[in-house]
Amino acid sequence: MKGRIPSIILLTVLLMITGCTNSTGQQSRIAEKRSKPLVYASIYPMYDFAKNIGGDRIDLRMVVPVGAEPHDWEPTAKLIVALEEADVFIYNGVGMEPWADNLIASLNGNGPLVVEASKGIQLLKHGNIGNSQHNHGHVSVGYDPHVWLDPTRAEKQAENIMHALIKADGGNEAFYKLNFQEFTGKLRNLDSLYSETLSRLDKREIVVTHAAFGYLADRYGLEQISVSGLNPQEEPSAAQLAALTDLLREKRIGYIFFETLTNPKLATVLADEVGAKTEVLNPIGGLTRQQLDEGLDYISVMQQNLETLERVLGQ
């Protein structure tokens, strides 16, 4: 937990900051007369969507650092101050960023324009996702936050972001709308590609170490079998692992998927136990520095995921 702020201390810092800035925050931002709206996006998917829509008309920054696993990350007090001075704060919601709740509660109507990208989207409860009834890790109470892994739901998230940027910067409304339309076209093409490709495959089961792919499974008729829960740090008990091992042997599962930002040890051990292989399936909650340097983004990583699914499920 080194480098993190306990929730009670974080809340105290937030309240102290709020008391000092609520009366002057809006005025200071207006006085600065920024040439571009300062926009913070919580995690990579929100950053990518905002980048596609805002382009060079916004000063866009990502809150969770490159390469960090977003589920358990928490901001520093310095970053909280920076967030409160932003013009727009975009977050996924649905419990993906627990630290954001304290931040938003502290604003009391002041500070940045806040947009919850998942607002208005049909959410899925963990434990009843798509065709999957198999969740062998610790079952969290609540909804699956990994909304962006369904391109049709991602389109609604992008729409919510577009409306926020227009509200904050009405002078560039036409620019934001045009970029949104172009990005929507890419998302719809991606959805069509997924539907056409996966519909040709007989195998429907994907075994994942982290229950992040419920929306993808729901959209394309797959069955997600998860080793851990919604948070990749959750680990199954010995009894749960034994039951899962029996299930994988019964179904003759040939592959277990792990992620780039988490330790693959559990997937490797389980694969060895049942005679399976391992593969990467990226939930895109965050990208590594190498991936960004290679020019990868949401669309290209989703395409990589599809290629992996086609190869594995097509065997």
Secondary structure, 3 states (H helix, E strand, C coil): CCCCCCHHHHHHHHHHHHHHHCCCHHHHHHHHCCCCCEEEECCHHHHHHHHHHHHHHCEEEECCCCCCCHHHCCCCHHHHHHHHCCCEEEECCCCCCHHHHHHHHHHCCCCCEEEECCCCCCCCECCCECCECEECCCCCCCECCCHHHCHHHHHHHHHHHHHHHHHHCHHHHHHHHHHHHHHHHHHHHHHHHHHHHHHCCCCCEEEECCCCCHHHHHHHCCEEEECCCCCCCCCCCHHHHHHHHHHHHHHCCCEEEECCCCCCHHHHHHHHHHCCEEEECCCCCCCCHHHHHCCCCHHHHHHHHHHHHHHHHCC
